[in-house]
Amino acid sequence: MSRGENIANLVTIALGVFVAYHSYHSLKLGILISPGAGFMPFLCGVALMVLGIFWRIQAFLLKSSRHDNCFHDAQVVEGTAETSAGLRPRVKLCLAFVTTLAYAFLFERIGFLLSTLVFMLGWQMLVERERWLKSIIITALCAAAMYTLFRYLLRVELPSNPLFS
Amino acid sequence: MNIFDGIISGFFIALTPGNLLFAFLGALIGTAVGVLPGLGPAATIALLLPITYSIPSPVPAVIMMAGIYYGAMYGGSTTSILLNLPGEAASVVTCIDGYKMAQKGRAGPALGIAAIGSFIAGTVSVVGLTLFAPPIAEFALSFGPPEKFSLALLGLLMAVTLSGASVTKGLIIMVLGLLFGTVGIDPISGKSRFDFGVTELQSGFDFVTLAVGVFGLGEIFYNLEQQGSVEIVTTKVGQVFPKMADWAKSRLAILRGTLIGFFIGIIPGGGAVISSLVSYAVEKKISKHPEEFGQGAIEGVAGPESANNAASSASFIPLLTLGIPGNAAIAMIFACLLIKGVKPGPFLIVEHPDVFWGVIASMYVGNIMLIILNLPLVGVWVQLLRVPYGILAPVVILFTAIGSYSIANQAFDLYALIAFGVLGYVLRKLKIEAGPLPLAFILGPMIEGSMRQSLLMSGGSFLIFVSRPISLTIVALFALFVIGQFVFAVRRARQGPRIGPAV
């Protein structure tokens, strides 16, 4: 079980415990002839717990059957190499995530057009590391195209800047 | 209305200028999506779901979505053959012999036979859909809550076990989907579940937000982390129409691929990916020259490409007749129907014959459009790969954001979208199939509702699921399926782990 899988497994089991407890305690299970609001979530919580534990046992059995396998060692070495080579893409991913989060934060606050301009410019400059001029051109073209498509062609209600409206 | 009258009325609907335009748009977008790696049909349909709010009638909306789905199967073969890069999962197997053919200067016949095979299989499969769907829908009319519960659960579990490598992880994702479906006010007791004091959560998560988050945003985040860029092809395509010798070798492979694809496509979870793998394995097994497979055998392209197209059309059967979506892309079309106020299932043919027959007839038209779009314009499609990912990725994110926001005009959905995007990224990273998540989310309320109704009918006894003949048959089928899976797993474990490709 890799580190990521280990965390995912623990989250699954913890989520199962929380859901089952919350469903039993707060939502109530009801009676079989008339199940309450917590009945289905309780079943889901129990299923998550059981499956999470089963996943862990499966991984443990697989590991013990493979512990002397040289193929496994090769995979570990390969994994290490991938991590060190993947440093730059990870920074790119983090920047993309922050830019998207900022877009969600600004969307209603400064309106669609302005937030889209900020997002596209941020993406081109931070994530893609493009030059100023190229970034500005791409940003302007994309924002204009998106605005025309959604505002005028598809007639989607989009938030406008509170200062201008 | 009998089948003949139905399909004639369907053609009258599908051939109106507006619907032709939407079928064309679907075929066009589908081919583009199939060509572009990293953006599958499920993600694209999810991205375009909010647009369906702007389309006044359900018929053109579903016609377009269906076009995207089966169009992607055509487009997927192009990059597999020319670049050894599958545009979408169902074309992975086409890389093996298709790319070898291209290396030997036979890219044209490979692309040609893929498109022709797809056309034949797609059309034959739609004929099957036309003939089989009405009687199945009529039979399903007699289903009560216990049958609906058993069927939905069987469909879901089959989709889980067939779609991914790990059944345990697939089941966890399925349960997670069911759990997301319970968020919000319980329709029976009126109690709010898992809202944690957030008002926006009382109406539950929206399907579009979940789907575009997991499949659209998650895919973008995942691809950003991947190194390497796509090389532009320099392979000469040449004559795309196959020669008589190629045709003679391929015709039976196309026929077998069509049949395999059709029957696997009907099974929930079967779909295009499995059918293409099965078809390749069958072709290799029965070939007199199995050593040619992997070296550029045209049957290795014709069979799987026919199978994936047949399967994509056949997977509409459980959706249109039973209301059970068999895979993620079909779940998106299910959502599209719900958005337009149409409930998929046995009553569809009676209550909305225009949708039922219009969509089926549009598939015949769409297949003709696709062969025209794909054969002469193959060079144009390859140029699509020149679009830099640095522009494509933020534009897709803008689509997902605007799409999610436009449903309820609330910024909360944007945060939910990002959360689902992170979930989608984590699933991709852990190599866990995300397909069961939207399926379970969309079927969850139906499963819960029919389970509670069944228990009420039986006075609280679970025996109701095995005391009615149809429900018992479904449960028995499920038991057989589980036993079969168990036997298969034990046999595989005894044979030891296999290292290397499965085909």
Interface residues (C-beta under 8 A of the other chain):
Chain A: G4 E5 A8 T12 V19 H22 L27 G30 I31 L32 I33 S34 P35 G36 A37 G38 F39 M40 P41 C44 G45 A47 L48 L51 G52 F54 W55 Q58 F71 A85 G86 P89 R90 K92 L93 A96 F97 T100 L101 Y103 A104 F107 E108 F112 T116 F119 M120 W123 Q124 V127 E128 E130 I138 C142 M146 F150 L154 R155 V156 E157 L158 P159
Chain B: P50 I51 S54 T168 K169 L171 I172 V175 L176 L178 L179 T182 D186 I188 S189 K191 R193 F194 L217 I220 F221 L224 E225 Q226 Q227 G390 I391 A393 P394 V395 I397 L398 A401 I402 Y405 S406 N409 A411 L414 Y415 L417 I418 G421 V422 V426 K429 L430 E448 M451 R452 L455 L456 G459 G460 S461 I499
